[in-house]
Amino acid sequence: MFRRLTAMPLLLVMLSPAQAFDEVAYYQQLHASPELSFQEAHTSARLASSLEAGGFTVTRGVGGHGVVAVLENGEGPTLLLRADMDGLPVKEQTGLPYASTVQATELDGSDVSVMHACGHDVHMTVVLASALELQQRRDQWQGTLVVIMQPAEERGAGARDMLADGLFERFPVPDFNLSLHTIATLPAGQVGFIEGWMMANVDMVDVTLYGIGGHGAYPHTARDPVVLAAAIIMDLQTLVSREIHPAEPGVVTVGSIHGGTKHNIIPDEVKLQLTVRSYSDAVRERLLSGIERIATKQAEAMDMPADRPPRVEVREEYTPALWNDPALVQRAVTAMQRELGDDALVGISKEMGGEDFSRYGRTAQKIPSFMMRLGTVPAALWEQAQRGEARLPSLHSPFFAPDPEPTLSTGRRAMVAAALDLLQAP
């Protein structure tokens, strides 16, 4: 159960379509009041109320705390705009006057500090501001605008849960999906883009190894799962280097190993936690099957208990790889260049992070999708970093601090420009 230990008061910005939207103030309120994955009750209520006040037909509680807002404006295409809402269990150290001091209880019962360290506060503000502007400028477009405020992106579950709750059965099916994500390596005022693969398949794998415990001085009387774990960890590195085509990206990382209780006791169990990254489904399957094969065969080679073979479990929070539709990217970038200028649009490289926005394009409808990357770095810090005098905080860092005004303004202008171009009657 969610328990808010300390938090700033939540201030709800209520707007009518005729009122100006103070995007910086709204962003700062969201930044100061983050909520963990699956616990976005106050955030979703705030966004739903703002969309209702802006003239949208709003449905709450879709796939958990998800919000779906619809604005119909005659015959024409349907465009989906999506933002994610959840924060991270990170203690903010930015020193900002609106820094988060929120603490909350995780699903496992642990008390944690909470921060919007991945820019979801930016995403929500930009998508909301864009939606409200499009509502005011509906004489310039035709069609249907669908706005999604999605929970639990950081757990790779929010998009899955909203789709499972009938997102594309209960609401208009988009012709295009559009979203954005902050990037910590571009200055505020720039927008990054890439055609094709942008982010990776993300799998989390739990491996449990069983041995026979005993005294550390008499290893011949035991079967040591720590040594087994060491052999498996080393062999896993050959999956990418020797079994995957050199031109195909892949990552297998053992992020956690736990076993034993004392210096001189051989344990009977060791647990490993892995993250596995890929782009193609074939590579993904090769990596996952290879993990199980290596664990099983190494256990056999070391004469571990045959009645307790290694247990390899692929967790449910799988995030599929994100594909940016090339034709949609070209069209949207052209529209954004007209609004922002050519220098504001920057080509970027694909990466091995994950984003469950990918799921909206992987449905049976095969919807063209595009996620842009929004620069956030303050100009002075960017210039210092270019001279080698400073390091840029990454996403998920307790020091991640976007420059609000140029970041939000650029994101809104870019998204509105792309939306106006896409929402034209054929």
N, C-alpha and C positions, 0 to 999 in steps of 0.2 A: 504494500500500500504506500502511496506517495505521502511523504511527510515533509512539509516545508519548514525548515528549522529557522532560517533567517532570510529575509528578502526585502528588497525595496518595495514600497507601495506600488501597486499596478495602476497606472493611469491609462484610461481608455480614451483614445482619440476618436471622437464621433464626428463624422463628416457628412454633409449633404453634398450632392454633386456640384453645387455652386460654390462651395467653400474651397479655399486654397488648402492644399495638403502639405503640411510641414514635414517633409520626409526625414530631415535630420533629427527633429525632435522625436518622431515616431521610432526611428532606428535606435536612438539612445535609450528609449524606454524598453524596447525589445532586448537590447544588449544588456541592460541592467537587470533583467528578469528572465533569465534562461530557464528552461525546463528540460529534464532528461528524456531520452527516448521512451516512448509509450506513456509519458506522463505530461503531455503538452496541453493539459486541460485549459489553463488560463490563457496561454498563447493562442490556441485555436479559437477560444471564445472571443478574444479581442479582435482577431482577424475577421472572424465571421461577422461580428457586429459592424466593423468598418466597411465590409463589403455590402452588407445589407443597407447601411446608411448611404452607400454609394449607388444604390439602385439595382443591385444584383439579386437574383433569386438564389438563396443560399441553403444548402443542406449540410447539417453538422453530423458528426459521428460516423463518417464513412471509413470503414477499415480502422476503427479505433477513434483517434481524435482528428481524423482527416476532415477537411472542409472542401466542399465543391460549390463554386459560385458560377452561375450561368447568366449571360446577357445575350438575348436574341435581338438581332438588328436586321431583319429582312433576309432575303434569299442570298446565299453565298457560302463560302467555305466555313469550316469550323476549325478554330485554332485553340489549342490548349496551352496555357501558361502555367508552369509548375514551380513552386518553391517548397523547400523543406524547413521544418520548424524546430527540430530538436537541438539541444546543446550537448556539451561534452562534460565528463567528470574531470575538469581541469580547474585549478585554482588560479584565478586571473592575477597577473602581476604587471599590468600595463600602467598602473597609476593614474588612469583616466578618471575624471570627476564622475563619470557615469559607469565606472567599472562594476562588474558583478560582485556582489558579496553573498550571493545565494548559496546555501547549502541544502542538500536534499538527501533522501535515502534511495539508494539503488535497489534494483529488483532483488539482489542477493542480500539485502539488509544492511549493507555498508553505508555509512554516512560519508558523503563526498561534497566537495565544492563543485560548482557548476559554472561553465563559461561558454559563450558563443565563440569558440576558438576556431571554427571552420567557416565562419561567415554566413551562417544561416540567417542571422539577423539582417544582413545585407540582402540576401535572397528574398526574404519575406517583404522587406520594405520596397525593393525595386519592383517586384511583381505586383504588390498592392498599388503602388504609385502608378505603374503602367496601366493597370486595369482601370483605375479611377480616371486617368487621362483619356484612355480610349472610350470610356463611357461619356466623357464630356465632348469628345470629338467624333461621335458616332455618325455625324453627317459626312464623314470622310471615308467610311468603310461600310461594308455589308457582310452579313454572315452571323456566326455565333461565336461568342468568346466564352471559353470554359477556363476557370481559374481554380487550380488545385493548391491547397495548402496541406502538405503531406507530413505525417509523423514518421518517426523512427527510421530516418535515412541512415543514421550512424550504425544501426543494427542490421541494415540491409533488408528490412522487413516492411517498411511503410508502403512502398509501391505495390509489393506483393499483396499486402492485406487490403489495400484499397481496390485493387483489381479483383481480388477474391470476393469482395463485398459488392461486386456488380458495377464497378465504375463505368465500364463501357456498355453495360446493358441498361443501367438506370439513367444515364446521362448521354448527351450527344457524343457520337464517336468523332474524334478529330480527324481532319485531313492533314494537320501538321501539329507536331509537339515542339514547344520552344521552352528552353530553360537557361539558367545561367549558374555559374559557380565562381566564387572568388578565386583569385590566384595570387600567391604571395611573392611572385617574381616579376610582376609588371607594375609600373607606376599607375596610380589613380589617374583616370583620363584615357586609358587605353583598354581595348577589348581584344582578347586573344581568340583565335579560331583555328580549327583543324578539320580537314575532311577525312572521312573514314574512321578507323579505330581511334578512340580518344582515351578511354579508360578500360581497365582489364576485367576479366572474370575474377571474382574473389571468392575463394573457398577457405573455410576454417576446418581443420582436421584435428581430431583428438586421437592419440595413439596410446594405448595402455599395454605395457609389456609385463609379462609375468615370469618370475624365476622361482628359485627355491632359496629362502633366506638361510643365513647361518652366521658363524663367527668370522670376522674379518681376518683372523689369523689362520683359518682353516678353509680357504676358498675351494679346495677340492671336494669338500663335503656339501657345497652349495652350487647353485646355478645363478650367476650374477647378472641381474637385469640392467645394472648400471653399465657394465661392459657391453652388453647387447645394445643399449641405447646409444653408446658412443659409436659402435660400428654402424648402426643404422643411420645416425646423423651424417657420418662421413659418406656413406653410400648414397644417401639421398642427393648429395651434390652432383652425382653423375647423371641424374635424371635429365637435367637441363643441358649439361655439358656434353653428354654422350648419347642421349636418346632422342633429343629434340633437334630438328633441323636448325643449323646456326642462324638462319634468318628469321626464325620464329621466336618471339619473346616468351619467356617463362621464368618464374621465380618459385623456389621452394625454400621457405625460411622456417627454421625451428625457433620459435620465439620464447618457449618456456620448457623447462625440464625439471621435474620434481620426483625425488625418490630418496628414501632412507631417512633415518632419524639420528644416527650417531656414527662417530668415526670408525668404530670397529664392528659394525653390524652390516652384513650384506642384506639388503632388503629383498622382499619377494615381489616388489612391484615398482615400476617407474612409469610416470606419465609424461608425454610430450604433447605440446600444442604447436600446430603448424599453420602458417598462412601460405596459400598456393595461388599464384597469379598466372594468367594466360590470356590470350585473345581468342584463338579459334577453339571451337568445341572439341576438335580432334586432339589438340594439344592438352586441353583440360583433362580429357578422359585418359590420355596417356600418363599424365602426371599423377592423377588420383589412383589409377590402377597400379602404377609403379610404386607408389608409397606402400600399398598393401602387399605387393609382391616382395619388396625388399624386406619389410618387417617380418613377413611370414618365413621367408627363406633363411634370413639371418637367424631367426629363432630356432629353426630346424638345424642349421649348421652348428649352433652352439648347444644343441641337445637340451633346450629348454623344455619344460613340461608339455608333452603332447596334448594333454587334456585341457590345457589352458593356452591356446595359441594367442598371438597378439590380437587385440581388438582395435580395429581402425574404423573410426566413425567420422563421416563427413557431416558437419553441422548444417542445420536447415538455413542459416542466414547466408545463403549463397546470393551473390550479386553478379548478374550477367554482364558481359563486356558491353561498353557503350559505343555504338556506331553512329557517327554523324553523317547523315545522308548528304552526299556531295552536291547534288543539285540544289537541295534546300540551303546548304551552307553558302553556296555561291550567290543564290538569290538574296538571302538575308544579309550577307556581308556587303553586297552592292547597295542595298537599301541603307545599311548603317553607315557606309562610307559617304553617301549623299548627305546624311545628317551630321556626322562627326568629322568628316574629312578623311582622306586616305591614310594619313599618318597615325590615326587613332586605332586602326585595325592592324593587328600584328599576327602573323602566322606563328604557331607554337608547335611543340613536339608532343606526341602521345606519351602517356605515362602508365605506370602500373598500379595507380590508385583505383578505387572503385566508386561507382555511383549508381544507385538503383533507379535513376531516371531512365536508364536503359530499358527497363521492363515495359514502359509505355509504348516503345517502338517495336517490341518483340512479341506483341500479341498476334492473334490470328489475322488482324487487319493489316499488319506490317506497315505501321504509320511512319512516314518520314519524320525524323527527329533531329534536333540540333541543340546542343548545349554550348553556349559561349562562355569564355572565361573573362572575368571582370577584374582588371587591375585595381589594386588597393593601396599600394605603398605611397606614403606621403612623399612629396617632391624632395624635401630636404634630405630625408633618409635615403631616398633613391640615389640622389647625387653623391652622398657620402659613400654608399655601397659601391657605386661605379668607380670611385677613387680608391677603393680598398680600405676605407676608414671605418666601415660599419658592416655588420652582417644583418641580413634581412630575416626576421622571424618567420618561420614556416607556418603553414596551417597546422592546427592542433597545438601550437606553442602557447604558453601562458602569456607571451608578450605580443601576440598577434593583434594588431590595432590598425584597422583600415582608416584612411583619411575620409571622413564621412561625406562631406559635400561633393567633391569631385567624383568619388566612387559612386555614390547614389545617383547623382545627376547623369553621369555617363551611362550607367546601367539602364536607367529609365529611358533616356533618349534613344539608346540603341534598341531596346526591346520594343518601344513604341514604333520606331521607324520600321523595324522588321515586321511587326504586326500589321501596320497599315498597308504594307506592300502585299502581305499574304491574304489579308481580308478584303479582297476585291472580287466582285462578282465576275464570273467568266463571260 
